[in-house]
Amino acid sequence: MSAPDLAALAARALAAAQAAELSVAAAESCTGGMVCAALTEIPGASRTLDRGFVTYSNAAKTEMLGVPAALIAAHGAVSEQVAAAMAEGALTHSRADLAVAITGIAGPGGSEFKPEGRVCFALARRGAPTRTLTEEFGPLGRARVRAAAAARALELLEAGARS
């Protein structure tokens, strides 16, 4: 996924959120701020993007987003349960109406149970159930997994703003 592709996805996500009069937030782990970086490349993003949380460590997920340490211990940081708690925590700790969360294993590495390229996402919207999904991008290499995850998160934001 190239930078222009991310910029186009970010522009669509922002346009959808602006049309729905929604503000957005992102809680990012393996993408390390790539979603917010793509969003802020678009002029006028400040009208829609409230804030971003880069919560790379488990402690950051707990301290900044309120993800229970017991939840991380029970399911692992790379899980739909933790992604949901991250997205919900982003809503709790912001003024956003819509939040996306990303947590995954960009690589290298992984394990039999959590392979390289597995990324869990969540989309939380005030007044609606939180949605989660897991994508298996495969061992594409760290940069490509991170870019694919950022792109998928932007697609989720766009879809969430339209629903």
Residue pairs with C-beta under 8 A, 6 or more apart in sequence:
1 144
1 147
1 148
1 150
1 151
2 147
5 151
6 34
6 38
6 41
6 147
6 150
6 151
6 154
7 38
7 41
7 42
9 38
9 151
9 154
9 155
9 158
10 35
10 38
10 39
10 41
10 42
10 45
10 154
11 42
12 154
12 158
13 24
13 39
13 154
13 155
13 157
13 158
13 161
14 24
14 39
14 42
14 44
14 45
14 48
14 49
16 157
16 158
16 161
16 162
17 23
17 24
17 48
17 98
17 157
17 158
17 161
18 44
18 47
18 48
19 161
20 161
20 162
22 48
22 96
22 97
22 98
22 125
22 161
23 48
23 49
23 50
23 94
23 95
23 96
23 97
23 98
24 39
24 48
24 49
24 50
24 96
24 97
24 98
24 99
24 100
24 157
24 161
25 49
25 50
25 51
25 52
25 53
25 90
25 91
25 94
25 96
25 98
25 99
25 100
26 35
26 36
26 39
26 52
26 53
26 90
26 99
26 100
26 101
26 102
26 153
26 157
27 52
27 53
27 55
27 65
27 86
27 87
27 89
27 90
27 99
27 100
27 101
27 102
28 34
28 35
28 36
28 52
28 53
28 54
28 55
28 101
28 102
28 153
29 54
29 55
29 56
29 61
29 77
29 86
29 101
29 102
29 103
29 104
30 56
30 102
30 103
30 104
30 105
30 106
30 119
30 145
30 146
30 149
31 102
31 146
31 149
31 150
31 153
32 54
32 56
32 146
33 52
33 54
34 146
34 147
34 149
34 150
35 52
35 100
35 102
35 150
35 153
35 154
35 157
36 49
36 52
38 150
38 154
39 45
39 48
39 49
39 154
40 49
50 94
50 95
50 96
51 94
51 96
53 60
53 64
53 65
53 86
53 89
53 90
53 93
54 60
55 61
55 64
55 65
55 67
55 86
58 69
58 72
58 77
61 67
61 72
61 77
61 82
61 85
61 86
61 89
61 103
62 68
62 69
62 72
64 89
64 93
65 85
65 86
65 89
65 90
65 92
65 93
66 85
66 89
66 92
66 93
67 82
67 85
67 86
67 89
68 85
71 81
71 82
71 85
72 82
74 81
75 81
75 82
76 82
76 114
77 103
78 103
78 104
78 105
78 114
78 118
78 119
78 120
79 103
79 120
80 120
80 122
80 132
80 133
80 134
81 132
82 103
82 120
83 101
83 102
83 103
83 120
83 121
83 122
83 132
84 101
84 122
84 124
84 130
84 132
85 122
86 101
86 103
86 122
87 99
87 100
87 101
87 122
87 123
87 124
87 130
88 99
88 122
88 124
88 130
90 96
90 99
90 101
90 124
91 97
91 99
91 124
91 126
97 125
97 126
98 123
98 124
98 125
98 126
98 157
98 160
98 161
99 123
99 124
99 125
100 121
100 122
100 123
100 153
100 156
100 157
100 160
101 121
101 122
101 123
101 124
102 119
102 120
102 121
102 149
102 150
102 153
103 119
103 120
104 117
104 118
104 119
104 120
104 145
104 149
105 114
105 115
105 116
105 117
105 118
105 119
105 145
106 116
106 117
106 119
106 142
106 145
106 146
106 149
107 116
107 117
107 139
107 140
107 141
107 142
107 145
108 116
108 139
108 142
109 116
110 116
110 117
110 118
110 139
115 136
115 138
115 139
116 138
116 139
116 145
117 136
117 137
117 138
117 139
117 140
117 145
118 134
118 135
118 136
118 137
119 134
119 135
119 137
119 145
119 148
119 149
119 152
120 132
120 133
120 134
121 132
121 133
121 134
121 135
121 149
121 152
121 153
121 156
122 130
122 131
122 132
123 130
123 131
123 132
123 156
123 157
123 159
123 160
124 130
125 160
125 163
131 160
135 148
135 149
135 152
137 144
137 145
137 148
137 149
140 148
